[in-house]
Amino acid sequence: MTFNREKLQLLLQQEEALFHKNHQRSFALYQEAKKSLFGGVPMLWMIRWAGSFPIFVEKAGGARFTDVDGNEYIDFCLGDTGAMTGHAPAATIRAIAEQAAKGITLMLPYKDVIEVGVELQRRFGLPKWQFALTATDANRFALRMARTITGRQKVLVFNYCYHGSVDEAFISLDEEGTPGPRKNNLGPSIDPRETTKVVEFNDVAALETALSAGDVAAVLAEPVMTNIGIIHPDPDFHEWLRKLTRKYGTYLIIDETHTICAGPGGYTMQANLQPDFLTIGKPIAGGVPAAVYGFSDDVANAFEAILDRDTSDVGGIGGTLAGNALSIAAMKATLTEVLTEDFYKKAISLQEKFTQGVESVIVEFSLPWIVKRLGNRSEYWFHPRAPRNGGEAAAAEDHELDRFMHLYALNRGILLTPFHNMALISADTTEADVNYHTNVFRDAVATLIS
Ligand SMILES: Cc1ncc(COP(=O)(O)O)c(C=O)c1O
């Protein structure tokens, strides 16, 4: 299969023109927003969406949303996991409304928090839990605890990981394997090489070399990488990761924020991992800001022994609104009534169909592409082989082609996760939605290579 770049650019222009024609109200709102918002958007990265301006949303429910121009979309982005439950799940909405009428934030607990703690223990197998508002903060707090207990300064991450805006994680390896600040790392307080070691995922030898110096407080890892395509661990990688972290006295922090797509207890329960810390945010409160981090009894005891109660409010682990009553109520309802075994059964089986649909088009057109799946998440990649690590995956990125595939889908009522080709499926997504995606994906490919 071949396509030429000039044709791709021409097609992109055509899709851009169609996008403008069908999103005139969004365009007008974007012009209006520019008068008060930097870049015309609430968060700067929103200008990176396919299309030269963002779509403004009118309303969302289940697996769909409608924009201000009246266009309806099947949402396979689902807030990049934040709305993996489907938009506005009934049980969560009910809990939010009831709690809002009884108080939103007090800096004191309501008893619901105990049920949430017990549910987190049951799901993820760790005994002690704390709350934050974002997965970024959950990671930051776990790292602070790990550094405090071990007295070590360094952390280790995998090349091209993403764990939110955690300073230590913005480091990557160049083509020669030399670490440096990740491209466009904005104003780091210090060079991340001072704080962080970085090795490739699935590279056990490099991991051992890095840990053997005995200066790494924690490894922060997604158990399956999801932010540079889906990269599965080699069959024995997690065994080595656990063995080596224990051998060198390094804590293992598993970030389940995206890999909760694997099942109710994330990849940790599926693969029987034994992390010292587990962090998660995004979908656990149905889209209301909430995150948690859990840890072992050993960690809890070691931390307790160091903690100074009188100054614990200024120790760098905190957040006035963390653990607020609204987040807790939303989390309780979402975990106990929405993200259930049944949710996963339905969403994963539909994701299998989605992946088969993409695969059938890849085979039909002999495309040198692959599609990978983890639970109810899948991702296609313009590369003939599954990358084993972040470096390989990053080398295969094709931003222009990404942009075309996204815009083509968007113009036909499909939203994919921006910046890569990821699709999430909720229990509200239907088989017809999945088949529609397969047809649109096929049309995009046929248009590109005809
Ligand atoms: C694995 C992982 N951890 C943490 C985060 C940070 O989440 P948030 O931006 O909600 O803090 C992300 C965001 O994409 C993520 O993918």
The ligand as an SDF file (V2000), in Angstrom:
LIG
                    3D

 16 16  0  0  0  0  0  0  0  0999 V2000
   -1.0540    7.1810   32.8090 C   0  0  0  0  0  0  0  0  0  0  0  0
   -1.4440    8.5730   33.2040 C   0  0  0  0  0  0  0  0  0  0  0  0
   -1.2160    8.9830   34.4480 N   0  0  0  0  0  0  0  0  0  0  0  0
   -1.5490   10.2140   34.8570 C   0  0  0  0  0  0  0  0  0  0  0  0
   -2.1490   11.1030   33.9910 C   0  0  0  0  0  0  0  0  0  0  0  0
   -2.5010   12.4780   34.4720 C   0  0  0  0  0  0  0  0  0  0  0  0
   -3.8620   12.6630   34.5800 O   0  0  0  0  0  0  0  0  0  0  0  0
   -4.4030   14.1130   34.9390 P   0  0  0  0  0  0  0  0  0  0  0  0
   -4.0910   14.9700   33.7550 O   0  0  0  0  0  0  0  0  0  0  0  0
   -5.8690   13.9040   35.1200 O   0  0  0  0  0  0  0  0  0  0  0  0
   -3.7090   14.5610   36.1590 O   0  0  0  0  0  0  0  0  0  0  0  0
   -2.3880   10.7360   32.6740 C   0  0  0  0  0  0  0  0  0  0  0  0
   -3.0060   11.6570   31.7220 C   0  0  0  0  0  0  0  0  0  0  0  0
   -3.2020   11.3930   30.5580 O   0  0  0  0  0  0  0  0  0  0  0  0
   -2.0390    9.4240   32.2760 C   0  0  0  0  0  0  0  0  0  0  0  0
   -2.2350    9.0100   31.0160 O   0  0  0  0  0  0  0  0  0  0  0  0
  1  2  1  0
  2  3  1  0
  2 15  2  0
  3  4  2  0
  4  5  1  0
  5  6  1  0
  5 12  2  0
  6  7  1  0
  7  8  1  0
  8  9  2  0
  8 10  1  0
  8 11  1  0
 12 13  1  0
 12 15  1  0
 13 14  2  0
 15 16  1  0
M  END
$$$$
